[in-house]
């Protein structure tokens, strides 16, 4: 049986999900900073984190919590990327979209090469999007690790993400859920004294699930700073204190330098476009 604190984590996750749905049903108003792009991207990432959390809860309640590990990993990525974009603004959002355009271009080119699709216009559109966003390209923004390193507390988030990653791919960490030492050394259970199982063993899902409400608070606070209604601000701040996390994540020295570099690159690109013959 799970300890009482695990039930509390699940209850808080459910509360945060319900708060989100109630707030959105009452209306969405995005505060505009230097660009509405920031609010829209943060909204979408937090919304997806909430929906992932709801899926994780459903799997957990059906004793399929082991299948939720990959979803929790994606939730961590979406939630903290929302925090990153809210803090670093339009250039960060542009860097994220640039990476998406670059990935889309590669995928479309691969399908064209394989003859799966013959719509070259799709590739042209991806190239155009990539060129338009080139000024926002920033190597640190292209990876989740880079986004985490832009914050003082980011490496702890990335460590959780990496730990979840080993159970989200086809590797030995996953196979060990189904093949393990039977504890007797007998060879009639399976070859080499190993036992096999139809369902995963040695999976402590509760430890992973505790991350879910914490990350929802992180991304929820990021969205709240852009939400004109501030539906859940009071409760989010209470939960931040409860989980002992900062209400607003502080950028690292590296993050501040990356911010300056992005701005310099954007200014250079704008100057180049204004200069005839550049």
Buried (B, 14 or more C-beta within 10 A) or exposed (E): EEEEEBEEBBEBBBBBBEBBEEBBEEEBEBEEBEBEBBBBBBBEBBBBBBBBBBBBBEBBEEEBBBBBBBBBBBBBBBBBBBBBBBBBBBBBBBBBBBBBBBEBBEEBBEBBEEEEEEEEEBBEBBBEBBEEBBBBBBEBBBEBEBBBBBBBBBEEBBEBBEBBBEBBEEEEBBEBBBBBEBEEEEEEBBEEBEBEEEEBEEBEBBEBBBBBBBBBBBBBBBBBBBBEBBBBBEBBBEBBEEBEBEBEBEBBEBBEEBBEBBEEBBEEBEEEEEEEEE
